Amino acid sequence: MSDATFYRSPSSVASSFSEEERVVMLLSDAKEACAGLPAETFRLVISSPPYNIGKSYEKQTSLEEYLAWQEGVIVELVRLLKPGGSLCWQVGNYVNSGEVFPLDIYFYPLFKRLGLQLRNRLIWHYEHGLHASLRFSGRYETLLWFTKGSNYLFNLDAVRVPAKYPGKLHFQGKKKGMPSGNPLGKNPSDFWSYLADEWESGVLKIPNVKANHPEKTCHPCQFPVELVERCVLALTEEDDWVLDPFAGVGSTLVAAAKNNRRAVGIDRNADFCELAKTRVTDLYAGTLKLRPLGKPVHVPTGKEKVSQIPQEWLQKNVNNSNLTLSLGSDTD
Ligand SMILES: C[S@@+](CC[C@H](N)C(=O)[O-])C[C@H]1O[C@@H](n2cnc3c(N)ncnc32)[C@H](O)[C@@H]1O
């Protein structure tokens, strides 16, 4: 059976919402589009909103104005969420004149005021990125997972990862001598670094890496499909509706469609919307390139050119012991 027949696939992605559709991409402002969607429809809302940092797709404003705008969208999202549904909000920092404002700290009270309950503050950790010189370099973003009520879905078995020591045994009690782990693997924890290294090194354009990452598009802040897929698998069932109000090039739609969930994406940029639709139709056709779920992160062997000390630094006037130390912490 080909991938194309495996997915419950319509021939195209719809441009307006109806309960009969499977994947919908709306070219619109997020708040306006959300206002037109039916209440309590979505089992999962997942998004990475603009961070107000002056990216090409956003106009930077004060933090207060930005949060007031986001709150208007979030009120709609909570209305659209099913009781027991999940909302995952992935954010980094807003930085103004060198001062750092971690956005999850500012978003938390907005969600809490609207009655949502926090289940995890997940850390998405990566090794690569811009090097700061006036503070420590930033190497993680956060994903806040909230639920609407306490009777929520959590399919842990769908996202277990291989245990480091599967042969570990109970050393006392009734189960002494029996395996202590779970044959399906262990809980992936709230610290996710399983794929971000190569993703971020792609962003940095280290030679041959950006070109090698199968998912990269022209979008400046796309998320890896695998990151959304973990939430889709753990927090929804097949045929559930998933919503991304700032969908960009449709990584959420791809993750949902790939796992037989239904999805709505919204973005106000027409080019991103078109690309999102193309990615989903390519998925249905079996031609979309994706990083396989759970593939181990690439570990440098030391033989790659990028993992070797540059010739220029190996000259007599450079103190080699310092060099080793600094390379140990900052090789990217
Ligand atoms: C951080 S990106 C999301 C990228 C997405 N996660 C992906 O993987 O492609 C934020 C997106 O929000 C969109 N956006 C900004 N303001 C918007 C608005 N008012 N309504 C809808 N979309 C908006 C931008 O065009 C951008 O694609």
The ligand as an SDF file (V2000), in Angstrom:
LIG
                    3D

 27 29  0  0  0  0  0  0  0  0999 V2000
    6.0540   31.6520   13.9660 C   0  0  0  0  0  0  0  0  0  0  0  0
    5.1930   31.6320   12.4510 S   0  0  0  0  0  0  0  0  0  0  0  0
    4.4230   30.0600   12.4640 C   0  0  0  0  0  0  0  0  0  0  0  0
    5.1210   29.0410   11.5960 C   0  0  0  0  0  0  0  0  0  0  0  0
    4.4570   27.6820   11.6070 C   0  0  0  0  0  0  0  0  0  0  0  0
    4.5440   27.0760   12.9180 N   0  0  0  0  0  0  0  0  0  0  0  0
    5.1170   26.7510   10.5650 C   0  0  0  0  0  0  0  0  0  0  0  0
    5.6390   25.6880   10.9370 O   0  0  0  0  0  0  0  0  0  0  0  0
    5.1620   27.1020    9.4020 O   0  0  0  0  0  0  0  0  0  0  0  0
    3.8760   32.7420   12.7140 C   0  0  0  0  0  0  0  0  0  0  0  0
    2.9510   32.9110   11.5180 C   0  0  0  0  0  0  0  0  0  0  0  0
    1.8910   33.7920   11.9180 O   0  0  0  0  0  0  0  0  0  0  0  0
    1.4290   34.4680   10.7640 C   0  0  0  0  0  0  0  0  0  0  0  0
    0.6700   35.6630   11.2190 N   0  0  0  0  0  0  0  0  0  0  0  0
    1.1450   36.8200   11.7430 C   0  0  0  0  0  0  0  0  0  0  0  0
    0.1230   37.6190   12.1030 N   0  0  0  0  0  0  0  0  0  0  0  0
   -1.0270   36.9490   11.8160 C   0  0  0  0  0  0  0  0  0  0  0  0
   -2.4140   37.2410   11.9630 C   0  0  0  0  0  0  0  0  0  0  0  0
   -2.8460   38.3980   12.4900 N   0  0  0  0  0  0  0  0  0  0  0  0
   -3.3140   36.3250   11.5760 N   0  0  0  0  0  0  0  0  0  0  0  0
   -2.8990   35.1390   11.0080 C   0  0  0  0  0  0  0  0  0  0  0  0
   -1.5970   34.8190   10.8260 N   0  0  0  0  0  0  0  0  0  0  0  0
   -0.6770   35.6980   11.2330 C   0  0  0  0  0  0  0  0  0  0  0  0
    2.7100   34.7760    9.9810 C   0  0  0  0  0  0  0  0  0  0  0  0
    2.4350   34.9640    8.6010 O   0  0  0  0  0  0  0  0  0  0  0  0
    3.5690   33.5190   10.2870 C   0  0  0  0  0  0  0  0  0  0  0  0
    3.5110   32.6010    9.2280 O   0  0  0  0  0  0  0  0  0  0  0  0
  1  2  1  0
  2  3  1  0
  2 10  1  0
  3  4  1  0
  4  5  1  0
  5  6  1  0
  5  7  1  0
  7  8  2  0
  7  9  1  0
 10 11  1  0
 11 12  1  0
 11 26  1  0
 12 13  1  0
 13 14  1  0
 13 24  1  0
 14 15  1  0
 14 23  1  0
 15 16  2  0
 16 17  1  0
 17 18  1  0
 17 23  2  0
 18 19  1  0
 18 20  2  0
 20 21  1  0
 21 22  2  0
 22 23  1  0
 24 25  1  0
 24 26  1  0
 26 27  1  0
M  CHG  2   2   1   9  -1
M  END
$$$$
